[in-house]
Amino acid sequence: MPRFPPKSRETLVPTCFKCDAELRADDFAIYRKLVNKLADKFLCIPCLASHFNCEESAIHAQIKFYRESGTCGLFK
């Protein structure tokens, strides 16, 4: 059976498809909520704000709203 070298941490860390910033859970959740529920590539929050032509604070406000409301399973 062939043995493959273990993957390095760099290949396991998902990154923004625009700027290559390392992504966190909130980046995945808000992208899926606002853009595409079935997405397999993602934007970081700063790039997402640029995409929507808004302030990052507006994106963070949406994240806070969904987390506090408990209405969206993506933010648990």
C-alpha positions in Angstrom: 0.0 0.0 0.0 1.5 3.4 -0.9 2.4 5.7 1.9 1.9 9.4 1.5 3.8 12.1 3.4 1.7 13.8 6.1 0.2 17.0 5.0 1.8 20.1 6.4 -0.3 22.7 8.4 -0.1 25.0 5.5 -2.2 22.7 3.3 -4.8 22.2 6.0 -5.5 25.8 6.9 -8.2 27.3 4.7 -7.6 30.7 3.3 -9.5 33.6 1.6 -9.6 33.1 -2.1 -8.9 36.8 -2.7 -6.1 37.7 -0.3 -5.0 34.3 1.2 -5.7 35.4 4.8 -6.3 32.5 7.2 -10.0 32.0 7.8 -11.8 31.5 11.1 -15.2 30.0 11.9 -17.0 33.4 11.6 -15.6 33.9 8.1 -17.1 30.6 6.9 -20.4 31.2 8.6 -21.1 34.7 7.4 -20.0 33.9 3.9 -22.4 30.9 3.8 -25.2 33.0 5.3 -24.8 36.1 2.9 -23.4 34.6 -0.3 -23.7 30.9 -0.8 -24.9 28.2 1.6 -23.0 25.5 -0.2 -19.8 27.4 -0.9 -16.5 25.6 -0.9 -14.3 28.7 -1.2 -14.6 31.7 1.0 -13.7 35.4 1.5 -12.3 36.7 4.8 -14.4 39.4 6.5 -12.4 42.3 5.1 -12.7 41.0 1.6 -16.4 40.2 2.1 -17.0 43.8 3.2 -15.1 45.0 0.1 -17.3 42.7 -2.0 -20.5 44.2 -0.6 -19.0 47.7 -0.5 -19.6 48.2 3.2 -17.7 48.6 6.4 -16.3 45.6 8.2 -18.3 46.7 11.3 -21.5 46.0 9.3 -20.4 42.4 8.7 -19.4 42.0 12.4 -22.8 43.4 13.4 -24.5 40.8 11.3 -22.4 38.0 12.9 -23.3 39.4 16.4 -27.0 39.5 15.4 -27.2 35.9 14.2 -25.1 34.6 17.1 -27.3 36.4 19.7 -30.6 35.6 18.0 -29.9 31.9 17.9 -31.9 31.6 14.7 -29.0 30.5 12.5 -27.2 27.2 13.2 -24.1 28.5 11.3 -23.2 30.7 14.3 -23.4 28.3 17.2 
